[in-house]
Amino acid sequence: MFGTERDQDTRAALRFFKERRVPISFVDLRRRPIAAAELRRFVERLGATALLDPGSRAFREAGLAYLQTDEAGIVTRLLADMGLLKLPLVRHGTAVSVGRAESTWSGWLRPAGDP
């Protein structure tokens, strides 16, 4: 899981997994930035625009609402400024989610074959 300790949705995700006694690996993006290969994994599955947080101050200050950029340009901006990311970024095997997605996380925790 990638996020920041100050982010409310990241804290909710940490609490979600902790309450269900699921061991997680947490990377605080304020201390250690996300690796380009790891970010690429999220972009390949969800698209770069899904990772942008339009409600963030960094998004408004960068003026991204008024710019038209391609996927590569967005990825470059995300790597340069982690404040643009919608958090938390959660990976479970090959499955990924962005933002608060408790229904998705619950699906990951269900045993195989359980509806």
ABEGO torsion letter per residue (X at the ends): XBEBAABAAAAAAAAAAAAAGBBBBBBBAAABBBBAAAAAAAAAAAEAAAABBAABAAAAAAGAAABBBBAAAAAAAAAABAAABBOBBBBBEABBBBEBBAAAAAAAABBBGBX
